[in-house]
Amino acid sequence: MKARSRIIAFFLLVFLLIGLIGTTSLPIAKDINLGLDLQGGFEVLYQVEPLEGSEKEITEEVVSDTTDALRSRIDVLGVSEPSIQIESGNRIRVQLAGIEDQSSARELLSTEANLSFRDADDNVMLSGNDLAQGGATATFNQEGQPIVTLELNEPGKFAEVTGEIAQKPAPDNVLVIWLDFEEGVDSYQEERLEADPKFVSDPRVSQRINSPSVEISGSFSVEETQNLAGILNAGALPVKLTEVYSTSVGAQFGEQALDQTTFAAGIGIAAVLIFMLLFYRFPGAIAVVTLSAYVYLILVIFQWIGGVLTLPGIAAIMLGVGMAVDANIITYERIREELRTGESVRNAFRAGAKSSFSAILDANVTTLLAAAVLFYFGTSSVKGFATMLIISILASFLTAVWGSRLLLGLWVWSGFLDNKPGWFGLSKNKIHTKEENLHITDLTTPYDRFDFAGNRRKFFAASLALILAGMVVLSIFQLNLGIDFSSGTRVEITSDSSLTKDEVESFVESAGYPSDDIVMAGEDSSIGVVRYVDDFSQSEIDELKAAAVDEYGIEPNVSTVSPTVGRELAQNAMKALAIAAVGIIIYVAFRFEWRMGVASVVALLHDAFFIVAAFSLLRLEVDITFIAAVLTIVGYSINDTIVTFDRIRENMRRVKKVETVEQLERIVNTSLRQTLTRSINTVMTVFLVVLALLIFGAASITNFSIALLIGLIAGTYSSIFIAAQLWLVMKKRELNKKGPIDIEKKEQESKWGSDEPVV
């Protein structure tokens, strides 16, 4: 009866989970804020500087006031969920997703809004200070035309001004309203002849006006009157705003990228689920349930914290699937090992769950370290990627460790799985009897003939040769630095049909912006990437965008980076890698020993170098998302290495005392053989995800996917053939120098809470 109730409880939990996901996932997904790269929009980083001729110091209060003024202007635009952040160095980052008229929005944000009322000879009659706070209102006149009304502080002063102008003969009896009038450049007498004059309005004054209300009328649209009222109410910015970084994404491109990457996510996750079902049978089915819960939980948390989902963020969800699968694989492999020694299903489940916990914990914490460093030093979409990766790690730990054990435990303790090794993907001829009294280290593996430790010099030599080749490649080709690190302007031109390099080159020349640096996204590609050394001004960006829309019908994506920001991004990238490495050494030294920490970091540097060398050889662009990919691989590589070291530590404790080098080599070989299946299966699941990203994902994350793919291969190689062998070399020196190693004396096992499986 109790057994039946456990199975009933299992199905109730699963059905409740399916019902919850099925009824709430779509509304939750719709409420998640999409980033610029998924719905279009623009991002700009302003350097806050004093106005020319002003002695006012830029303080935190001034920057805060400027931020408030920008926020007031954005409210006029009607942008949902705008992001305005104050950053170090007196900078303000503004992100406006989903906005259609990017040019007008940028002009609205950056203008100093220097309002002046002048006569026909350009003499100042009134200034913006004469306008009452919040006194500008967008409304309609009696004829139904859009107008702006102004409330002034001193009606008497306005009466004097209008009385003076009314005495002038026509057509000079005008009160010209200017915004950002430039002395020596602008002239009413010249501008009045233009079809589109620079002044806002030039109402004729025929008599003295005693009313405190002024009406600005003209050939305005409703949107133009709203923008003008917003500028005037926000007041003159107390500073000058200089763009040091900007990026813009067309709405059509964003929608296409979202569709492509979501489809890639579906393909990748489906492939992982099929793999788990085929390889692990019933536990694989449990993993399918918990992975579904994992994806749902991520969306819930991300929507709850008001996060902004970007393309790299979707990639982080998919990569988090690999992390969650890894936790399941580690547990399932340990259970299968215990079953092979003749243990009952219950004992195998208990022992496998307990022994796998420390490896899962350490692997997740080290990956979390890399993600935290990436969040701290990252900007924009990279910070979004790091946020999603952190959430993914925490969610995967909750679902894959606690959730999987809970659901599988209900079946195990029901007794239904007793004497059914086939349900765990094991054939009966691989299972020994209990009487043989075997330990998992006595079990055979498919890799028993391979001497990992004995061939370490060959592995070191192979890596050294590849490193030297990589150094030669770097010295010859160097890195193809994107504008994130080299500064300049990057224009991504998109067409509905395929483009050739010659066509793109011809277009930019005809638009007046020729470039020698043009790269197509691939053969028969519809995307051409054009780079310029100079960082374009707002007017240059607008002109190039307009030309591209006329030519191809699609607004291009444009990014500009100033030399200052480029240097800072490069420096922050190096800091991020260095701090992540130090953090990993400290953690691994604390949880294991310092030699394992050093070996882990050497393996990480090994992996990072190969990604860099491969990008140099393939002439792929190195941008800020490349750093995100490298740090992700750092997390995965350390994950794989930690699992191996955890098994080495376990086998060392079993031996208790190491007296010879041969014993050390045997421990390393045994540990690698035991964990190799897990390493291969884990990298296979992540490989499937990355491959789906590469084939079906948006073009803007192609380089990101390539970096992950190269890093996965290098990371798996270094975890198996470099890290463990390097530790062996250092441990061998300790043995030769200090004599036999007493494990019980040397290491006291840490207790990090209960890791017993939930029943």
N, C-alpha and C positions, 0 to 999 in steps of 0.2 A: 504493500500500500504506500509506504514511504517512497519507494523507488518510483512508483507511478506518479506521485505528487511532484517529484523533482522534474520529471519529463514534462508534466503539464505546466509547471512553473516556467520551464524553458520556453515552451511554445507561447505562453501568455506574454512573457517578456519580449519575445521576437515580434509577435503580432502587435503589441503595444508600440514597439519601436517603429515598425513599418507604418502603422497608422499615424503616429506622430510625424514621421518624416514625410509621408505622403500628403498630409493635410496642411502642413505648415512650411515646408521647405520653399515652395514657390513664392509665397508672400515675403518670406525672409530674404530670399535672393533678390526680389524686386526692390527691397528697402535698402540694400547695401549700396553705399556711395561708390560710383565708378570713377576711376582716375582719368586724367587727361588722355592717356593712350587708349582708353576704351570708349570714350564718348566725345572726344575732341575738347578743345579749349586751349588755354595757355598758362604758362607759369613764368614768372619774372622775379628776379632777385635784384632789389634796389640797394644801392649804397647811399646812405643818408649823409649828405654833405651840407655845409653852410651855404646860404645864398651868396652870390658874388657881392663883395663889398660889405658883407655882414660880419660882425665880430662875435656873433652869438655862438656859444660853444654847443656842440652836439652832445647832449646828456641823455641818460636813460629816459628822463621825462619828456624831452623833445622827441625822441624816437617813438615813445608811447603816444604822444599827441599826434604825430604823423600817422601812426597806425590807425588811430581813431578817425582821422580825416579820410584815409583810404577806405576804411570800412563804411563810412557814410556814403562815399561815392559808389562803392560796390552795391550798397542797398538800392541805389537808384537804378542800377543795371538789372536788378531782379534776379541775380544769380543764386541758385539754391546751393546750400552748403559750401560757401566760399571758405578758403583757408588763408589766413593771414598770420604769419609767424615772425616774431622778432628773433634774429639770430645774432650771434656774437659779432663784434666788429662793426656795430651800428648798421646792421642790414635788416631788411624786411623782405620776406619771401611771400609772394602772393600767388595763389593757385585758383584759377577760375575754370572749372570743368563745365562743359556743355554750353558755353557761350558761343553764339554764332558770329556776331560782328566783333572779332578780336581786335581789329584796328581801332575802332572807336573806343573800345573798352580800355585799351592801353593808353590812348590819348587822354581819356577821361581821368585815368589814374595818375599819370605823370605830370599833367599840366599844373603850373603853379597857381592858376586861377587868379591872376592879377587883374582885377576888375577896375576899370576907370571910365569916367564919363568926361568926354572932351568936346571942345567946340570944333568948328570947321577948320581952325588953324592948329589943331592938335594940342591946344592948351588944356591942362587938367582942370576940370571944374569940380568933380567929385571923385572920391576913391572908394574902394571896396569896403573901407572901414565905416563909410556912411550907411552901409546896408545893415538893417536890423538882423539880429541873429535868427536864423530860420525864416527870414523874411521873403525868400523866393518861393513862388508857388506856380506849378504848371497847371493851367486851367484853360478855359475857352472864353472867347468874347461873345458878344451878342449875335454875331454872324456865324458862330460855331467854329471859328478858326482857333487852332492851338496858340496860346500866348503864355508869357511868363509875367507875373506881377511881382513887383518889388515893394517892400515896406522899408522906408528910410528912418534913420534915427532922429533926424532933425528936420521936420517939415519946413521950418522957417528958412533953413539954409538952402533947401531945394527951391523954395519960392524965389529967393534972391538970384539963384543961378538961372532959372527959367525966365525970370524977368529980364536979365541981362541979355540972354540969347534972343529973346523975342524982339529986341530992338534992332537986331541985325537984319539987313536986307536978304531976301531970298536969292539964291538957294542956300545961303550960309547960316540961316537961322535953324540949325540942327543941333541936337545933343547926341553926339556919337558915342555909342556904348562899345567899348573895346574889351577884349579879353587877351591879356599878355601882349600889350602894345610894346613895340620895340622902338626906342628913341633912335632917330637917325635912319631908320629902316622903313617903318610904316608911315603912311601919309594918307589922310582922308581924301585929299584932293585927287590923289592917284587911284586909290582903292575904289572910290565911288564910280569910276569908269569901268571897273572890272565886272564880269558877269557873276563871279562868285567872290565878293569882297571879303577881306579878313575880319572886318569889324562885325559885331553881332547885329547891330541895328542902328539906324540914324533917324529917329523920329523928329519931325519938324515941330518947332515950338513957335506958336503964334501969339501966345499970351502967358502971363505969369500964372504958375500953377501952385496953389496953396495946399493941395491934397498931399498927404504923406505916402500915397500909393502911386506907383509908376507902372505903366504897362509897356512891356517889350513885345512888339508884334512884328511879323514878317512872314516869309514863306517857309514856316517851320512845319516839320512833321510832329506828331505827338511824341515820338521817341526823342526827337531833338530838344523839345521843350522840357521833357523830363530830365534829360542829361544836363541841360543848361541850369535848371533849377537845382539839381544835385551838386553841380560844381560850385555854384554861388553859396548854397547853404553850408557846404563843407568848409567854405572859406579858403583863403590863401594858405597853402601849405607853408609851414614855418621854415622849410628847408628846400634844398635842391635834391631831386631823386635821379640818380644815375644808374642805368641798367648795366649790371655786370654779368648777368646770366639770364637767358630767356629760352624758352622752348614752346613751340605751338604745334598742335596736332589737329588736322582737319577732322570734322565730324564724320565724314564718310569713311576715312581711314580708320578712325577709332571703332566704328561699328563693325567694320570688316575684321579688324584685329580681334575683337571680342568674339565674334562668331567662329573664327578660325581656331583660336586658342581654346575656347570652350569645347569645340569638337575634338581637338587634340587631347584635351583632358579626359573626355569621355572614352576615347580609344585607348589611351594609356592606362587608365584605371581599370577598364574592362579586361585588358590583356593581363594585368597583374592578378585580377580575381580569378581568371581562367587558369593561370599558372598555379595559383595556390590550391585550387580545387583538384587539378590533375596530380600535383605532386604530394599533397598532404591529406587528400581525401576528406574525411569528416572534420578534422581540425581546420582544414582549409575552408570548409563551409562556414565554420565558426568565424574564421578570419574575414570572410565576405561580409558577414553581419556586422562585425565590429568596425570594419573599414567604412562601411556605409554610415555607421554611427559617428565615426571619426570625421568624415566630410561634413555631415550635418552639424556636428558640434562646432566645427571651425566656423561655419557660416553664422551660426547663432552668436558665438562669442564676438566675431568680427562686426556683426551688425549691432551688437549690444554696446561695444566700445566706440562705435561711430567711425570705424576704420575706412580707409579709401582703398578700394581694390584696384590694383594695376596689373599689367601683363606679367611682370615678374612675380607678383603676388599669386596669380593663378599657377605659375610654375612652382612656387613654394608649396602650394597645396598638393600638387602632384608629387613633388619630391617628398613631402611629408607622408604621403601614402607609402613611399619606399621605406621611410623610417618606421612607420607603424607595422609594415610587413616584416621588417627586420626583427622587431621585438617578438612577433609571433613565430618567426622562423627559429630564432634562438631557443625559445621555449619548446617548440615542437621537436627540434632536433635533440634537445636534452631528454625529453620524454621518450623518444624513439631509442636513444642510447640505453636508457634504463630498461626499456622493454626487451631489448636485445640481450641483456644480461640475465633474463629470466624473471625479472620483477613483475609483480602483478600490475594491472593497469592503475590501481589506486596508488600503490607505492611509487610507480614510475611517474605518475602525475605529481604527487607530492614532492618527490626528489627533484624532478625536472623543473618544476615551477620555482622551487627554492634556490637551486643552484644557478638558474639563469637570471635571477633578479639582479644580482650585483653587476653582471655584464651589461644588462639593459640600462641600469641606472647610470653607470659610469659612462657608457657610450652616449646616452642622452644628455648628460650634464656637460660633457666636453663639446658636443655639438651646440648646446645652448650657449656656451661661452663664445664660440665663434659668431653665433647669431647676435648676441648682445653687443659684441664689438662692432659688428656691421651696422647695427641700429644706431649706435652712438656716433659713428663717423660717417654714416651714410646720409644722403640727401634725397629728397623727393621720392621717386619710385623705388630707389634702393632701400630707403628707410621703410617703405611699405612692404617690400620683399622681406626685410629682416623681421618686421612685426608679424607678418604672416608665418614666417618660419618658426618664430618663438611660440606662437599660438599652436602651430602644427606639432611641435615637439611635445608641448604639454598635453595637447589633446590626444596624441598618439600614445603617450605614456598611460594616460587614463583609460583609453579604450582597449589598447593592445595588451596591457598588463592586467589591469583590474577586470575590464569587461570580458576579455577572452577567457581568463581563468574562471570567472563566475559562470559563464555559459557552458564551457567545456566541463567544469567541475560538477554541474548539475547532472550531466550524463555519466561522468565517471563514477560519482558516488551513488548513482541509481543502480549500478551493477550491470547496466545494459551492455557496456563495452567490454566486460570481462571476457578474456580469451578470444578477443576479436582484433588481432593485430592488423588485419587487413584494412580496418577502418582508419588506421593511422598511416596507411601506405606502406606497411611492412609485410613481406612474405614470410611464412612460417619457417622456411629453411634458413633464415638469417637469425632466428631466435635460439639462444642457448637455454639449457635447463638451469634451474636454480642450484642443482647439486654441483654443477661445474664451478660454482663460487667465483665467477668472473667479475672483474671491475671494468668500468667503461674503457679504461686505458688498455685492457687486454683485447678489446674487440678489433676485428680486422676492418680496414677501410679500403676504398678503391685506390688509395694513394700510398699504400705500404711500401711499394718498391722504390718510391722516390725518396732520396736522401737530401732533404732540404738543408740540414745543418752542414753536412759534408761537402755540399757544393756551394757554400756561401761565397767563396772567393770568386767563383764564376759569375755569381749574381752581382757581386760588387764590381767586378771588371766590366760586365755588360752595362751596368748603370753608369760607371765612370766613362766608358766609351760614348754612351749616348749623351751624357752631360757635356763632354768635350765637343761632340758634334753640334749640340745645341748652342754652345758658346760661339762656335764658328758661325753658325747660322745667324745668331744675334749680332755678331760683329759685322757681318756682311750686309744683312737685310735690315737690321735694327727693328724696332717696333713701329707698326703703323698706328701711331697715336691718334685717337679721335680728338675732337675739339674739347672734350672734357678735360684733357690733360695738356693739350698743345695750344688751346685757345683758338678763336676764329669763329667761322659760321658754317653750319652744316645744313644743307637743303635736301630734303628727300622728295623728289618729284615722282608723282604717281600718275599712271594713265590707265584707262579702261582696257587698252590693248597693249601688246608687247612693244617695248622700246629698244632702240639700239643706242650704243654710246654716242655714235655720230649724231643721232637725232637730238639727244639731250645736249650735246656740245653746241649744236647749231641753235637750239632754243636759247640757252643762257647767253650766247653771243648776241643774238637778236634782241634779247631783253636788256642788253647793256651790262651784263655781269659775267664776262667770260671766265672760264676756269680750266686749268690743266689737270685738276684732280677730280676726275669723274669715275665712279665705279658703279657697275650694274650689279643688282642683287643676285643675279644668276643668269643662265642662258634662258632666252625667251622670257626675260623678266619684264614686269610692267613698272619696276621701281628703279630709278637712277639716283644715286647719292652724289651730290656735288659739294665739295668743300672749298672754303676760302680762308686765307690766312687772317684777314681782317674780321673783326666783329662788327656786323652790320648795325646801322642805326635803325630806329623804328620806321622812318620813311623809306629806307632802302628795302627793308623787309616787306613793307606794304606794297611797294612797286613790283618786287619780284613775285609776290603772291598773286597780285592782280594779273600779271603777264601769264603765270602758270594756269590760272583759272580760265583765262581767255583761250589759251592754247589747248589745254587738256580737260577742262571742266572740273578739275579736282584741286582743292586747295592743298599746296604742299606743306609738309612738316618742316619747320625751321627752328634751329637751335643756335644760340650765340653764347659764347663764353669769353669773358675778358681774360687777359693774361694773368691778372692777379688771382682770379678764381681758379684758373687752370693749374697754377702752381699749388694752390691750397688743396685742391682735390688730389693731386699727385702726392703731396706730403701726407695728407690724411689716409690715403690708401696704404702707404708704407707703414704709417703708425698703426693702422688697423691690423695688418699682418703681424707686425712685431708684437703688439699687445696680445693678440690672440695666441701667438706662439708661447709667450711668457706665461700667460694664464694657464695654458694646457700643461706646460712643464710643472708648474706649481701644483696643479690639481692632481696630475698623474703621480708626481713625487709623493704627494700626501696620501693618495689612495693605494699606490703600488710602491714604487721606489724611484729614485731620481734617474737611474739608468734607463728605465722604461720611458720616463718623461723625455729624456734627451733623444732616445731612439725614435720616439713618436714624432718629435719636432723635426728631426733630420728627415724622416720619411715625408713629412708635410712639405718641407722646403723642396725636397726631391720632386714631389707631385706638382707643386706650384711652378717650379722651373720648367717642367716639361710642357705645361699649358702655355707658358710664355713663349718658349721656343717654337712650339707648334704654330702659334698665332703669328710669330715672326716669319716662319717658313711659308705659311699659307697666305700671308699678307692680309690677314683679317684685322679689322679695326678694333683697337683696344679702347674701350670707353668705360664709364663708371659701372655698367652692368657686368663688365668683365671681372671687376673686382668682386662683385657679388657672387659670380660663378666660382671664382678662386676660393673665396671664403666658404662657400657651400661645400666645395670639394674638400677643403680642410676639415670641415665637420664630418663628412662621410668617411674620409680616410682615417681620421682619428677614431671614428666609430668602429671601423673594421679592425684597426690596430688594437684598440682597447679590448675587444672581444677575444682576440688572440692572446693578449697579455693576461687577461683574466683566466684563461684556461692554463696558461703557463704557471701562473701563481697557484692555481688549484692543484696542478700536478706536482709542483714543488712541495706543497704542504703534505701531499700524500707520501712523497719520498722521505720527508722530514730532515734528511741529512744528505748533502751532496759532497762527495769526496773526490770524484774524478771528472775530467772534461767530457769523457764518454757519457757519463750520467747526464750532464747538462745537454749534450747534443741529443740524447735519447728523449729528454723531456721536451725540447724544442720540436723535434720531429713528431713526437706523439701529439703534441698540442696542435701543431699545424695540420696534421692529418685529420684530427678530430673536428677542427673548425673549418676545414676547407670547403666541405659541402655547403655549410651555412654561408660562407663568403661568396661562393659561386651563385647560390640561389638569391642572396640579397642583391648582389650586383646585377643579376639577371632581371629582377623585378624593377630596379631603378633604371636599368638600361632600356627596358620596354617603355617606361614613362618618358625618358629623355628622347628616345627614338620617335615616339609619337609627337613630342614637341617639335622635333627637328623636321619631320615630314609634313605634319599637318598644322603646326603652329604658325603664328603671324611672322612675317619676315623680320620685324623689328627685334625678335628674340632669337633669331637664327644663330648669331654669334654666341649668345648666351648658352644655347643648347649645345653648340659645338664644343665650347669650353667645358661644359659639364661632361660631355661624352669622353673627351680626351682625359679629363681629370679622373673619371671613373676607372678607366683602364689603368692609368698611372697609379691611382690610389690602391687598387686591388693588388697590383704588382708589388708596390712598396710594402704593403701590410704583410704580404706573404714572404717575399724574398729579401726585403731590406730591413724592416724594423726589428723583427724577431732575431735575425742573424746578427744585427748590430748589437742588440742587447746581449746575445751570446758571446760576442767578442769581449765586451766590457765585463761580463760576469766571469768569463774565463780568466781575465787578468786578476780579478778579485780572488778567484780560487787559487791561482798560482802564487799570489802575493801573501794571502792570509791563511791558506790552508782550507780544510773542509768547512763547508758552510752549514751551520746548524739552523735550519729553517724555523724551528719552534722558538729558539731564542731570538732570532733576528727579526722576526715579524710577528706582530700581534694583530690578529684579525679585527678589523673595525666592525662595529655593529651599528648599522644605519636603520634602526627600526625593524619592524617585523616584515618578513618577506614570505610568510606562509600563504599558500593559495587560499582564496576565499571559497568556502564550501556553500 
